[in-house]
């Protein structure tokens, strides 16, 4: 596949159903994140949120799942994200991505990623990936 054919390709969409207390609790335990904002609804509401926020890194982590589901992704070399608004407990997230740059010589590509919840973009990201040998 040529560089021109690769640029613009979309990753398969990834839909994460409602992110709830069990998933957040497991993430908090594994990550060592002890921010009470994710557990104390009074504190979250006091901070201006409509409910408990899901940790942003938990949402960002779904980008890697979307990349790994794409057959041309051999490895993730770099992943960066910008958090735009919180995802609240119970909200689902839709992950999408498309190739914006590719270099056949180095077998690398850049993928722009988006996470949306309740119809709004919540996280924007970019990944540099190593393409599989089939490239």
TORKOL-684358 format. One record per residue: residue number from 1; residue in three letters; x, y, z of N, C-alpha, C in turn. Coordinates in steps of 0.1 Angstrom, whole numbers, always signed. Example, Ala and Ser with C-alpha at 12.3 -4.5 7.8 and 13.67 -1.06 7.14 Angstrom:
TORKOL-684358
<1; ALA; <+132; -57; +78>; <+123; -45; +78>; <+132; -33; +78>>
<2; SER; <+128; -22; +71>; <+137; -11; +71>; <+129; +0; +79>>
END
This chain:
TORKOL-684358
<1; UNK; <+8; -12; +0>; <+0; +0; +0>; <+9; +12; +0>>
<2; UNK; <+6; +22; -8>; <+14; +34; -9>; <+10; +44; +2>>
<3; UNK; <+19; +54; +3>; <+17; +64; +13>; <+3; +71; +11>>
<4; UNK; <+0; +74; -2>; <-12; +81; -6>; <-25; +72; -2>>
<5; UNK; <-23; +59; -4>; <-35; +51; -1>; <-37; +49; +14>>
<6; UNK; <-26; +51; +22>; <-27; +49; +36>; <-33; +62; +43>>
<7; UNK; <-28; +73; +38>; <-33; +86; +44>; <-48; +87; +42>>
<8; UNK; <-55; +90; +52>; <-70; +92; +52>; <-77; +79; +56>>
<9; UNK; <-70; +68; +57>; <-76; +55; +62>; <-82; +57; +76>>
<10; UNK; <-93; +52; +78>; <-99; +53; +91>; <-98; +40; +99>>
<11; UNK; <-95; +41; +112>; <-94; +29; +120>; <-109; +24; +123>>
<12; UNK; <-110; +11; +125>; <-124; +7; +129>; <-128; +14; +142>>
<13; UNK; <-140; +19; +142>; <-145; +26; +154>; <-146; +16; +166>>
<14; UNK; <-144; +22; +178>; <-145; +14; +190>; <-155; +21; +199>>
<15; UNK; <-165; +14; +203>; <-176; +19; +212>; <-174; +12; +226>>
<16; UNK; <-172; +21; +236>; <-171; +16; +250>; <-184; +19; +256>>
<17; UNK; <-191; +9; +261>; <-204; +12; +268>; <-202; +20; +280>>
<18; UNK; <-212; +23; +287>; <-211; +31; +299>; <-200; +27; +308>>
<19; UNK; <-191; +37; +311>; <-180; +34; +321>; <-185; +37; +335>>
<20; UNK; <-185; +26; +343>; <-191; +27; +356>; <-181; +25; +367>>
<21; UNK; <-187; +24; +379>; <-178; +24; +391>; <-169; +12; +392>>
<22; UNK; <-173; +0; +386>; <-164; -11; +387>; <-151; -9; +378>>
<23; UNK; <-153; -4; +366>; <-142; -1; +357>; <-133; +10; +363>>
<24; UNK; <-139; +20; +368>; <-131; +31; +374>; <-124; +27; +387>>
<25; UNK; <-131; +19; +395>; <-124; +14; +407>; <-112; +5; +404>>
<26; UNK; <-113; -4; +394>; <-102; -12; +390>; <-91; -4; +384>>
<27; UNK; <-94; +6; +377>; <-84; +15; +371>; <-77; +23; +383>>
<28; UNK; <-84; +28; +392>; <-78; +36; +403>; <-69; +27; +411>>
<29; UNK; <-73; +15; +414>; <-65; +5; +422>; <-52; +2; +414>>
<30; UNK; <-53; -1; +401>; <-41; -5; +393>; <-32; +7; +391>>
<31; UNK; <-37; +19; +390>; <-29; +31; +387>; <-23; +37; +399>>
<32; UNK; <-29; +35; +411>; <-25; +42; +423>; <-31; +56; +424>>
<33; UNK; <-40; +59; +415>; <-46; +72; +415>; <-55; +73; +427>>
<34; UNK; <-52; +83; +436>; <-60; +84; +448>; <-67; +98; +448>>
<35; UNK; <-69; +104; +437>; <-76; +116; +436>; <-91; +114; +441>>
<36; UNK; <-95; +121; +452>; <-109; +118; +457>; <-119; +124; +447>>
<37; UNK; <-116; +132; +438>; <-126; +137; +428>; <-133; +126; +421>>
<38; UNK; <-126; +114; +419>; <-132; +103; +412>; <-141; +94; +421>>
<39; UNK; <-141; +97; +434>; <-149; +89; +443>; <-159; +96; +452>>
<40; UNK; <-157; +109; +453>; <-165; +118; +462>; <-174; +127; +453>>
<41; UNK; <-187; +123; +452>; <-196; +131; +443>; <-198; +145; +448>>
<42; UNK; <-198; +147; +461>; <-200; +160; +467>; <-188; +169; +462>>
<43; UNK; <-176; +164; +463>; <-164; +171; +459>; <-165; +174; +444>>
<44; UNK; <-169; +164; +436>; <-170; +166; +421>; <-180; +177; +418>>
<45; UNK; <-191; +176; +425>; <-201; +187; +422>; <-197; +200; +426>>
<46; UNK; <-189; +201; +437>; <-183; +213; +442>; <-173; +219; +432>>
<47; UNK; <-167; +210; +424>; <-158; +215; +414>; <-165; +218; +401>>
<48; UNK; <-178; +218; +401>; <-186; +222; +390>; <-190; +211; +380>>
<49; UNK; <-188; +199; +384>; <-191; +188; +375>; <-205; +183; +379>>
<50; UNK; <-212; +177; +369>; <-225; +172; +370>; <-225; +158; +377>>
<51; UNK; <-214; +152; +380>; <-213; +139; +386>; <-198; +135; +387>>
<52; UNK; <-196; +123; +391>; <-182; +118; +392>; <-175; +117; +378>>
<53; UNK; <-163; +122; +377>; <-156; +121; +365>; <-148; +108; +364>>
<54; UNK; <-148; +103; +352>; <-139; +91; +349>; <-125; +97; +347>>
<55; UNK; <-114; +90; +353>; <-101; +95; +350>; <-98; +96; +336>>
<56; UNK; <-92; +108; +332>; <-89; +110; +318>; <-80; +100; +312>>
<57; UNK; <-70; +95; +320>; <-61; +85; +315>; <-68; +72; +311>>
<58; UNK; <-79; +69; +318>; <-86; +57; +315>; <-93; +58; +301>>
<59; UNK; <-98; +70; +298>; <-103; +73; +285>; <-92; +73; +275>>
<60; UNK; <-81; +79; +277>; <-70; +80; +268>; <-65; +65; +265>>
<61; UNK; <-65; +57; +275>; <-61; +43; +273>; <-69; +36; +263>>
<62; UNK; <-81; +40; +260>; <-89; +33; +250>; <-83; +36; +236>>
<63; UNK; <-75; +47; +234>; <-69; +49; +221>; <-60; +37; +217>>
<64; UNK; <-53; +31; +227>; <-44; +20; +224>; <-53; +8; +219>>
<65; UNK; <-64; +6; +225>; <-73; -5; +221>; <-77; -3; +206>>
<66; UNK; <-81; +9; +203>; <-85; +12; +189>; <-73; +10; +179>>
<67; UNK; <-61; +14; +183>; <-50; +12; +174>; <-46; -3; +173>>
<68; UNK; <-47; -10; +184>; <-44; -24; +183>; <-54; -32; +175>>
<69; UNK; <-66; -27; +174>; <-76; -34; +166>; <-74; -32; +151>>
<70; UNK; <-66; -22; +147>; <-63; -20; +133>; <-52; -29; +128>>
<71; UNK; <-54; -37; +118>; <-44; -47; +114>; <-31; -41; +109>>
<72; UNK; <-30; -29; +105>; <-18; -23; +101>; <-9; -18; +112>>
<73; UNK; <-14; -17; +124>; <-6; -12; +136>; <+2; -24; +141>>
<74; UNK; <+15; -22; +140>; <+24; -32; +146>; <+28; -29; +160>>
<75; UNK; <+30; -16; +163>; <+34; -12; +177>; <+31; +3; +178>>
<76; UNK; <+29; +7; +190>; <+26; +22; +193>; <+39; +27; +198>>
<77; UNK; <+45; +37; +190>; <+58; +43; +194>; <+56; +55; +203>>
<78; UNK; <+45; +62; +201>; <+42; +75; +209>; <+27; +77; +209>>
<79; UNK; <+22; +82; +221>; <+8; +85; +222>; <+7; +97; +230>>
<80; UNK; <+0; +107; +225>; <-2; +120; +233>; <-17; +124; +232>>
<81; UNK; <-21; +131; +242>; <-36; +135; +242>; <-38; +148; +248>>
<82; UNK; <-49; +154; +244>; <-53; +167; +250>; <-67; +164; +255>>
<83; UNK; <-70; +167; +268>; <-83; +165; +274>; <-91; +178; +273>>
<84; UNK; <-103; +176; +268>; <-112; +188; +265>; <-123; +189; +275>>
<85; UNK; <-129; +178; +279>; <-139; +179; +289>; <-140; +165; +296>>
<86; UNK; <-145; +165; +309>; <-146; +152; +315>; <-157; +143; +310>>
<87; UNK; <-154; +130; +311>; <-164; +120; +309>; <-169; +116; +323>>
<88; UNK; <-182; +115; +324>; <-188; +112; +337>; <-192; +98; +338>>
<89; UNK; <-192; +92; +350>; <-196; +79; +353>; <-209; +76; +345>>
<90; UNK; <-210; +65; +339>; <-222; +61; +332>; <-222; +65; +317>>
<91; UNK; <-213; +74; +313>; <-213; +78; +299>; <-205; +68; +291>>
<92; UNK; <-209; +65; +279>; <-202; +57; +269>; <-192; +66; +262>>
<93; UNK; <-182; +60; +255>; <-172; +67; +248>; <-171; +60; +234>>
<94; UNK; <-170; +68; +224>; <-168; +64; +210>; <-154; +68; +206>>
<95; UNK; <-146; +59; +201>; <-132; +62; +197>; <-131; +61; +182>>
<96; UNK; <-125; +71; +176>; <-123; +70; +161>; <-109; +75; +158>>
<97; UNK; <-104; +72; +147>; <-91; +76; +143>; <-89; +75; +128>>
<98; UNK; <-79; +83; +123>; <-76; +83; +109>; <-61; +86; +107>>
<99; UNK; <-55; +80; +97>; <-41; +82; +94>; <-39; +96; +87>>
<100; UNK; <-30; +104; +93>; <-28; +118; +87>; <-14; +119; +81>>
<101; UNK; <-5; +110; +84>; <+8; +110; +78>; <+14; +96; +77>>
<102; UNK; <+22; +93; +67>; <+28; +80; +66>; <+42; +81; +59>>
<103; UNK; <+51; +73; +64>; <+64; +72; +58>; <+68; +58; +55>>
<104; UNK; <+66; +54; +42>; <+69; +40; +38>; <+84; +35; +42>>
<105; UNK; <+93; +44; +40>; <+107; +41; +43>; <+110; +36; +57>>
<106; UNK; <+104; +43; +66>; <+105; +40; +81>; <+94; +31; +86>>
<107; UNK; <+84; +28; +77>; <+72; +20; +81>; <+66; +26; +94>>
<108; UNK; <+64; +39; +94>; <+58; +46; +105>; <+46; +54; +99>>
<109; UNK; <+36; +57; +108>; <+24; +65; +104>; <+20; +73; +116>>
<110; UNK; <+13; +84; +114>; <+7; +92; +124>; <-8; +91; +123>>
<111; UNK; <-14; +88; +134>; <-29; +86; +135>; <-34; +96; +144>>
<112; UNK; <-44; +104; +139>; <-51; +113; +148>; <-63; +106; +154>>
<113; UNK; <-65; +107; +167>; <-75; +100; +174>; <-85; +110; +181>>
<114; UNK; <-97; +105; +183>; <-108; +113; +189>; <-116; +104; +198>>
<115; UNK; <-119; +109; +210>; <-128; +102; +219>; <-140; +111; +221>>
<116; UNK; <-152; +106; +219>; <-164; +114; +221>; <-174; +108; +231>>
<117; UNK; <-180; +116; +239>; <-190; +111; +248>; <-202; +121; +248>>
<118; UNK; <-214; +115; +248>; <-226; +123; +247>; <-226; +133; +235>>
<119; UNK; <-220; +128; +224>; <-219; +136; +212>; <-209; +147; +212>>
<120; UNK; <-201; +148; +222>; <-190; +159; +222>; <-177; +153; +223>>
<121; UNK; <-167; +159; +216>; <-153; +155; +217>; <-148; +157; +231>>
<122; UNK; <-142; +147; +237>; <-137; +148; +251>; <-122; +147; +252>>
<123; UNK; <-116; +139; +243>; <-102; +138; +242>; <-98; +138; +228>>
<124; UNK; <-87; +145; +224>; <-81; +144; +211>; <-67; +139; +213>>
<125; UNK; <-62; +131; +204>; <-49; +125; +206>; <-42; +123; +192>>
<126; UNK; <-30; +119; +194>; <-22; +116; +182>; <-12; +105; +186>>
<127; UNK; <-11; +95; +177>; <-2; +84; +179>; <+8; +82; +167>>
<128; UNK; <+20; +79; +171>; <+29; +75; +160>; <+30; +60; +162>>
<129; UNK; <+28; +53; +151>; <+28; +39; +151>; <+38; +33; +141>>
<130; UNK; <+43; +21; +145>; <+51; +13; +135>; <+41; +4; +127>>
<131; UNK; <+42; +5; +114>; <+33; -3; +106>; <+37; -18; +106>>
<132; UNK; <+28; -27; +103>; <+31; -41; +102>; <+39; -43; +90>>
<133; UNK; <+45; -55; +89>; <+54; -59; +78>; <+46; -59; +65>>
<134; UNK; <+33; -61; +65>; <+25; -61; +53>; <+24; -48; +46>>
<135; UNK; <+28; -37; +53>; <+28; -24; +47>; <+38; -24; +36>>
END
